[in-house]
Amino acid sequence: MAVARTRCVALVGVSGHVVEVEADVGHGIAGVSLIGMLDTALSEARDRVRSAIINSRYAWPDARVTISLFPASLPKRGSLFDLAIAVALLGAAGLVPRQRLSLPIFLGELGLDGSVRAVRGVLPAVVAAVEAGAQSVVVPVANAAEAALVPGVLVVPVLTLAELVEWLRNGDPAQRPSVEEVMREQSWAEPEVKGGPVPDLADVAGQAVARRALEVCAAGGHNLWMVGQPGTGKTMLAERLPTLLPPLDRDQALEVTSIHSVAGTLPPDRPLLTRAPFMAPHHTATIAAIVGGGSGVIRPGAVSLAHRGVLFLDEAPEFPSRVLDSLRQPLESGKVTVARAAGTVTFPARFMLVLAANPCPCAQPSTPESPCQCTPSQRRRYLARLSGPLLDRIDVKVRLTRSTRRELLADRQFIEPSAVVAERVALARERTMKRLAGTPWRCNAEIPTAVLHGDYRLPSSAMSPLYRCLDTGELSARGLDRVMRVSWTLADLLGKERPEVAETNTALGLWLGTD
């Protein structure tokens, strides 16, 4: 008997790190030792692996078993190491050829009966394996379609430990799921909405200004704040924003899918997410649920799950102030760093923030016959829960009012479905990307301040209304940047080369909430 070595992948956030798994079956009192900076779930692997091997009808070595995971300084968490530990131990016991263990990377959790179960984070783990030079990965059958999205690697799906052992003994490679088939069957198609019809912008009537604001935000990736009485359509509008966004390109889709894979929210029937995600956490959500964290394994929060999509906070003033203020940093940087005693993890968080609020705490419909009983000071205190620095990072602000029956009927002839608006949004984004070609930015909302005031500086005639608001204090320096970005988006929607005074005036009205 000798030492057998194989490899697995440890996940830190959405980044994978290849780990070498060594097993030694030697002389001494029978027992199993697992070393290498392990968490509780990984320490329990000894019992899962023992039962899986015995129930797969292989002999458990009656000797001292030592299993080491290298590098020892890297934290290792979760149950995806089970398969690698089992085959390394079987190799050290001489039950499988040791030379067959060094090339593949093994990912999977073992059941007590020897079945190989699905695990989280297979996509980023396979990406890390390919970057480390691996040519084949062994994964659970349930994760095979997800692993097959990564080109340049042989994916070996297995159902049981016994099936894997026979493959290692005989060398008969399993069939790799076709990347083309997965892309053809699962990607670039509109996801089905179970339990109801697909949301469409044509469902919203009587809010022409809000619908126009939604189009502007979708075209430029801008943040949106809507305030209005209950029943004016705030939630309906927010839910239809993703239908206006273009499909994710391949790099974006893999990035978004990796985050959801690590979080365990990836739908089993959709290994690749190709539409912009939509997250709508409840107002009782904690900071860890919004930003990310956890007592053991650090998981991505709602801001990362909404990466390249929409984060919608309904009844925004009801959220704790600390939760709302925690959004300020990811809104600026497009990423969030979570620091815990177990380590520091950075998650991507480039999302569109949509806030919705009632004008007063009672949330009762107010009519001339039955006006709201909230005092002006109560209304001010309620909306003041949204801090100035947070609202300063909102590009577009819209006030929704109740529409009369006549307004609803008249607006019907101007309503457009999401598909029509999405075409204009796609054309505007194409103009933006053509202008931003050769840069890492994809939409106007991502243009940094230095470049905005350099290469994309507006002429003095277009800046004149903004200068007046700066002089009067209505507009902050950050607000100036936001208005300039929105004016570029308006110009892209209209097909203009550069924004003019009409676009800056409109953008200023949208930022102030007076348009």
C-alpha positions in Angstrom: 0.0 0.0 0.0 1.1 3.6 -0.7 0.0 7.1 -0.9 -2.7 7.9 -3.6 -3.3 11.4 -4.9 -6.2 13.0 -6.7 -7.7 16.5 -6.9 -10.8 18.5 -6.0 -11.7 22.2 -5.9 -12.3 24.4 -2.9 -14.7 27.4 -3.5 -14.0 30.7 -1.9 -16.9 32.9 -2.9 -17.3 32.3 -6.6 -13.6 31.6 -7.1 -12.3 28.0 -7.2 -8.9 26.8 -6.0 -7.6 23.3 -6.9 -6.9 21.1 -3.8 -4.8 18.0 -3.8 -6.3 15.1 -1.9 -3.8 12.6 -0.5 -4.8 9.3 1.2 -2.4 7.0 3.0 -3.3 3.5 4.3 -0.6 2.5 6.7 0.2 0.4 9.7 -1.2 1.3 13.1 -4.4 1.3 15.1 -7.4 1.3 12.7 -9.0 4.8 12.3 -9.4 7.7 10.0 -7.7 11.1 10.3 -8.8 14.0 8.1 -6.4 17.0 8.1 -6.2 20.3 6.2 -8.2 23.1 7.7 -11.7 21.5 7.4 -15.1 22.7 8.5 -17.7 20.5 10.3 -19.4 19.3 7.1 -16.1 18.1 5.7 -15.0 16.5 8.9 -18.1 14.4 8.7 -17.0 13.1 5.3 -15.2 10.2 7.0 -18.5 8.6 8.0 -20.2 9.3 4.7 -17.2 7.9 2.7 -17.0 4.8 5.0 -20.7 3.9 4.6 -20.6 4.6 0.8 -17.6 2.3 0.2 -19.0 -0.5 2.3 -22.5 -0.3 0.8 -20.8 -0.3 -2.7 -19.4 -3.7 -1.7 -15.8 -2.7 -1.4 -13.6 -3.6 1.5 -12.8 -0.9 4.1 -9.1 -1.1 4.9 -8.5 -2.4 8.4 -5.6 -0.1 9.0 -4.7 3.5 9.9 -6.1 5.9 7.2 -4.8 9.4 6.9 -6.3 11.8 4.4 -4.7 15.2 3.8 -6.1 18.1 1.8 -3.4 20.5 0.4 -2.8 23.4 0.7 -3.6 23.2 4.4 -3.8 27.0 4.8 -6.8 27.2 2.4 -10.2 26.9 4.2 -12.2 23.9 2.9 -15.9 23.7 3.4 -18.8 21.6 2.2 -19.4 18.1 1.0 -18.1 18.3 -2.6 -14.8 16.7 -1.4 -16.5 13.3 -0.6 -15.9 11.8 -4.1 -12.3 12.8 -4.2 -11.6 11.5 -0.7 -13.3 8.2 -1.5 -11.4 7.5 -4.7 -8.1 8.6 -3.1 -8.7 6.1 -0.3 -9.6 3.3 -2.7 -6.5 4.1 -4.7 -4.3 3.9 -1.6 -6.0 0.6 -0.7 -5.1 -0.8 -4.2 -8.8 -1.1 -5.3 -8.4 1.3 -8.2 -5.2 2.1 -10.3 -3.4 5.0 -8.7 -2.2 6.3 -12.0 -5.8 6.9 -13.1 -6.5 9.3 -10.2 -4.0 12.0 -10.9 -5.6 13.4 -14.1 -9.3 13.9 -13.4 -10.8 16.3 -10.8 -13.5 14.8 -8.7 -16.6 16.7 -7.5 -19.6 15.3 -5.7 -21.2 14.4 -2.4 -21.7 10.8 -1.4 -24.8 9.2 0.0 -24.6 6.4 2.5 -25.7 4.0 -0.1 -22.9 5.0 -2.5 -25.0 7.3 -4.7 -23.3 10.5 -6.0 -25.4 13.5 -5.1 -25.5 17.0 -6.7 -23.5 19.8 -5.0 -23.4 23.6 -5.2 -20.9 25.6 -7.2 -20.0 23.0 -9.9 -19.7 25.7 -12.7 -17.1 27.9 -11.0 -15.3 24.7 -9.8 -15.0 23.3 -13.3 -13.8 26.7 -14.6 -11.1 26.6 -11.9 -10.2 23.1 -12.9 -9.8 24.1 -16.6 -7.7 27.0 -15.6 -5.5 24.7 -13.6 -4.9 22.5 -16.7 -7.4 19.7 -15.9 -8.6 17.8 -19.0 -11.5 15.9 -17.3 -13.8 16.3 -14.4 -16.0 13.8 -12.7 -19.3 15.2 -11.5 -22.8 14.0 -10.4 -25.2 13.3 -13.2 -27.5 16.0 -11.8 -24.6 18.6 -12.3 -23.5 17.3 -15.7 -25.4 19.8 -17.9 -24.0 22.7 -15.7 -20.4 21.3 -16.0 -20.8 20.9 -19.7 -21.1 24.6 -20.2 -17.4 25.0 -19.7 -15.5 24.2 -23.0 -12.3 22.4 -23.3 -12.9 19.7 -20.6 -14.2 16.1 -20.7 -17.2 15.8 -18.3 -17.7 12.4 -16.8 -21.1 12.1 -15.1 -21.6 9.3 -12.5 -24.6 8.1 -10.6 -22.9 5.9 -8.0 -19.5 5.3 -6.5 -19.5 1.7 -7.9 -20.0 3.1 -11.5 -17.1 5.4 -11.0 -14.8 2.6 -9.7 -15.6 0.5 -12.7 -14.8 3.4 -15.0 -11.5 3.9 -13.3 -10.6 0.2 -13.5 -11.7 -0.3 -17.1 -10.8 3.1 -18.6 -14.0 3.3 -20.6 -14.8 7.1 -20.8 -18.4 8.1 -20.2 -20.2 10.2 -22.8 -19.7 13.9 -22.3 -22.9 16.0 -22.5 -22.7 18.2 -25.6 -22.2 21.9 -24.9 -24.0 22.7 -28.1 -27.1 20.6 -27.1 -27.2 22.3 -23.7 -27.0 25.7 -25.3 -29.6 24.8 -27.9 -32.1 23.4 -25.4 -31.6 25.6 -22.4 -30.1 29.0 -23.4 -31.2 32.0 -25.3 -34.8 31.1 -24.8 -37.3 33.1 -22.8 -37.8 31.3 -19.5 -41.2 30.1 -18.7 -43.0 31.6 -15.8 -44.7 28.8 -14.0 -48.1 29.4 -12.5 -49.1 32.4 -14.7 -48.6 34.4 -17.8 -45.3 36.1 -18.7 -45.2 39.7 -17.3 -45.6 42.3 -20.1 -45.3 46.0 -20.0 -48.7 46.2 -21.9 -50.3 45.1 -18.6 -49.6 48.6 -17.1 -52.1 51.3 -18.1 -52.2 55.0 -17.2 -48.6 55.5 -16.2 -47.0 56.8 -19.3 -44.2 58.7 -17.5 -43.3 55.7 -15.4 -43.2 53.4 -18.5 -40.9 55.9 -20.2 -38.7 56.0 -17.1 -38.6 52.2 -17.2 -37.4 52.3 -20.8 -34.7 54.8 -20.0 -33.4 52.8 -17.0 -33.3 49.6 -19.1 -31.4 51.3 -21.9 -28.7 52.8 -19.6 -28.7 50.4 -16.6 -29.9 53.2 -14.3 -31.4 53.0 -10.8 -35.0 53.9 -10.3 -37.1 55.2 -7.4 -40.9 55.2 -7.6 -43.2 56.8 -5.0 -47.0 56.6 -5.2 -50.1 55.5 -3.5 -51.0 51.8 -3.3 -52.4 50.4 -6.5 -50.7 52.8 -8.8 -48.6 50.1 -10.4 -45.2 50.4 -8.8 -44.7 46.6 -8.3 -46.1 45.8 -11.7 -43.7 48.2 -13.3 -40.7 46.8 -11.4 -41.5 43.2 -12.3 -41.6 44.1 -16.0 -38.3 45.8 -16.1 -36.3 42.5 -16.7 -38.5 41.9 -19.8 -37.0 45.1 -21.4 -33.4 44.1 -20.8 -31.5 42.3 -23.5 -30.5 38.6 -23.0 -27.1 38.1 -21.2 -24.2 37.4 -23.5 -22.2 34.2 -22.9 -19.7 35.7 -20.5 -22.4 37.4 -18.5 -24.5 34.2 -18.4 -21.7 32.1 -17.1 -20.9 34.8 -14.5 -24.5 35.0 -13.3 -24.9 31.2 -13.4 -21.8 30.8 -11.2 -23.2 33.0 -8.5 -26.5 31.2 -8.4 -24.7 27.8 -8.5 -22.7 28.8 -5.4 -25.8 30.0 -3.7 -27.8 26.9 -4.5 -30.5 28.8 -6.3 -29.8 27.5 -9.8 -32.9 25.8 -11.3 -32.3 22.1 -11.9 -33.9 22.3 -15.4 -31.9 25.4 -16.4 -28.2 24.9 -16.1 -27.5 28.3 -17.8 -29.3 31.5 -16.8 -29.6 33.7 -19.9 -32.1 36.3 -18.8 -31.4 39.2 -16.4 -32.2 38.0 -12.8 -34.9 39.7 -10.7 -34.6 39.7 -6.9 -37.2 41.1 -4.6 -36.3 40.4 -0.9 -38.8 41.0 1.8 -38.4 44.1 4.0 -37.6 41.9 7.0 -34.4 40.7 5.3 -31.2 41.0 7.2 -27.9 42.6 6.1 -26.4 39.2 5.5 -29.4 38.2 3.3 -29.0 41.4 1.3 -25.2 41.9 1.1 -24.1 38.3 1.7 -22.4 36.4 4.6 -23.3 33.6 6.9 -21.9 32.1 10.1 -20.1 29.3 8.4 -19.9 29.3 4.6 -20.0 32.8 3.2 -22.9 32.9 0.7 -23.8 35.6 -1.9 -26.6 37.9 -0.9 -29.5 39.4 -2.9 -27.2 42.1 -4.4 -25.0 39.4 -5.9 -27.9 37.2 -7.0 -29.2 40.3 -8.8 -25.9 40.7 -10.6 -26.5 41.9 -14.2 -30.2 42.2 -13.3 -32.6 44.0 -11.1 -32.8 44.3 -7.3 -36.3 45.4 -6.3 -37.0 46.7 -2.8 -40.8 47.1 -2.4 -41.9 49.2 0.6 -38.3 50.5 0.7 -38.8 52.7 3.8 -39.8 49.6 5.8 -36.3 48.1 5.4 -33.9 48.8 8.3 -31.7 51.9 7.7 -28.6 49.8 8.1 -29.7 47.5 5.3 -30.5 50.4 3.0 -27.2 52.1 3.6 -25.3 48.9 3.0 -26.3 49.2 -0.6 -24.4 52.4 -1.2 -20.9 50.8 -1.6 -22.0 48.0 -4.1 -23.9 50.6 -6.1 -20.7 52.6 -6.6 -18.2 49.8 -7.1 -20.2 47.0 -8.6 -19.0 44.5 -6.1 -19.4 43.7 -2.4 -16.7 42.4 0.0 -17.9 40.4 3.0 -15.4 40.1 5.8 -15.9 37.4 8.5 -13.6 35.7 10.9 -13.4 32.8 8.5 -12.1 35.0 5.7 -12.9 37.7 3.3 -14.8 37.1 0.1 -15.6 39.4 -2.8 -18.8 38.9 -4.9 -19.8 40.7 -8.1 -22.8 43.0 -7.6 -23.5 45.1 -10.7 -27.2 45.5 -10.5 -30.0 47.9 -11.2 -31.7 49.1 -8.0 -35.4 49.8 -8.0 -37.0 51.3 -4.9 -40.8 51.6 -4.4 -42.4 53.5 -1.6 -45.8 54.7 -0.5 -46.0 58.5 0.2 -47.0 57.9 3.9 -46.8 55.2 6.6 -50.5 54.4 6.6 -50.4 53.1 3.0 -54.1 53.9 2.7 -55.6 55.1 -0.6 -56.1 58.9 -0.4 -59.1 60.4 -2.3 -60.7 63.9 -2.1 -63.7 62.3 -0.4 -61.5 60.3 2.1 -58.1 62.0 2.4 -55.1 60.4 4.2 -54.9 61.3 7.9 -51.1 61.3 8.0 -49.6 64.7 8.8 -46.9 66.4 6.6 -44.3 65.7 9.3 -45.2 62.0 9.4 -44.9 61.8 5.7 -41.5 63.5 5.8 -40.2 61.3 8.5 -41.4 58.2 6.7 -39.7 59.0 3.4 -36.6 60.3 5.3 -35.8 56.7 6.1 -34.3 56.6 2.7 -31.1 58.5 3.4 -29.9 61.4 1.2 -26.7 59.6 0.1 -28.7 56.6 -1.0 -31.2 58.7 -3.0 -28.3 60.6 -4.5 -27.3 57.4 -6.2 -30.7 57.0 -7.8 -30.6 58.2 -11.4 -34.4 58.4 -12.1 -37.1 59.4 -9.7 -40.8 59.1 -10.6 -44.0 60.0 -8.7 -47.0 57.9 -9.6 -50.5 59.2 -9.2 -53.9 57.5 -9.5 -55.3 57.5 -13.0 -58.9 58.4 -13.7 -61.1 56.2 -15.8 -60.8 58.6 -18.7 -57.0 58.6 -18.5 -56.9 54.8 -18.4 -59.1 54.5 -21.5 -57.2 57.2 -23.4 -53.8 55.6 -22.5 -54.8 52.2 -24.0 -53.9 53.4 -27.5 -50.4 54.3 -26.5 -49.5 51.1 -24.6 -46.7 49.1 -26.1 -45.8 45.5 -25.3 -42.4 44.6 -23.7 -41.1 43.2 -27.0 -41.5 46.6 -28.8 -39.9 48.5 -26.0 -37.1 45.9 -25.7 -36.2 46.5 -29.4 -35.6 50.2 -28.8 -33.6 49.3 -25.6 -31.5 46.9 -27.6 -30.8 49.5 -30.3 -29.8 52.1 -27.7 -27.5 49.6 -26.0 -25.9 48.8 -29.3 -25.1 52.5 -29.9 -23.7 52.7 -26.3 -21.5 49.6 -26.8 -20.3 50.9 -30.1 -19.3 54.2 -28.4 -17.7 52.3 -25.5 -15.9 49.8 -27.7 -12.5 48.8 -26.3 -13.5 49.7 -22.7 -14.7 47.3 -19.9 -18.0 49.2 -19.6 -21.2 47.9 -21.2 -23.8 50.7 -20.5 -23.9 54.4 -19.6 -24.4 53.8 -15.9 -21.0 52.1 -15.7 -19.0 55.0 -17.1 -16.6 56.3 -14.4 -16.6 59.9 -13.4 -13.1 60.7 -14.8 -14.0 59.4 -18.3 -17.5 61.0 -18.1 -15.9 64.5 -17.7 -13.1 63.7 -20.1 -13.9 61.8 -23.3 -17.7 62.2 -22.9 -17.9 65.7 -21.6 -21.0 67.6 -22.9 -20.8 71.0 -24.6 -21.4 74.1 -22.5 -24.8 74.7 -24.0 -26.0 71.3 -22.9 -24.5 71.7 -19.4 -26.0 75.2 -18.7 -29.1 73.9 -16.9 -27.0 71.6 -14.8 -24.6 74.4 -13.8 -27.6 76.4 -12.6 -28.7 73.6 -10.4 -25.2 73.2 -9.0 -25.1 76.9 -8.1 -28.4 76.7 -6.3 -27.5 73.4 -4.5 -30.3 71.4 -6.1 -27.7 69.2 -7.7 -24.7 67.5 -6.0 -21.5 66.5 -7.7 -22.6 62.9 -7.7 -26.0 64.0 -9.0 -24.3 65.8 -11.8 -22.6 62.6 -12.9 -25.9 60.7 -12.7 -27.7 63.3 -14.8 -25.0 63.3 -17.5 -25.2 59.5 -17.7 -28.9 59.6 -18.2 -28.6 62.3 -20.8 -26.3 60.0 -22.8 -28.9 57.3 -22.5 -31.6 59.6 -23.8 -29.4 60.5 -26.7 -28.8 56.8 -27.5 -32.6 56.2 -27.5 -33.1 59.0 -29.9 -30.2 58.0 -32.1 -28.2 61.3 -31.5 -24.4 61.5 -31.6 -24.3 63.6 -28.4 -26.8 64.9 -25.8 -28.1 68.3 -26.3 -29.8 70.7 -23.9 -33.2 69.0 -24.4 -31.7 65.7 -23.2 -29.9 67.3 -20.2 -33.1 69.1 -19.2 -35.1 65.8 -19.4 -32.4 63.9 -17.5 -32.4 66.7 -14.8 -36.2 66.4 -14.5 -35.9 62.6 -14.1 -33.2 63.0 -11.4 -35.2 65.6 -9.5 -38.5 63.7 -9.9 -40.2 66.5 -11.7 -40.3 65.2 -15.2 
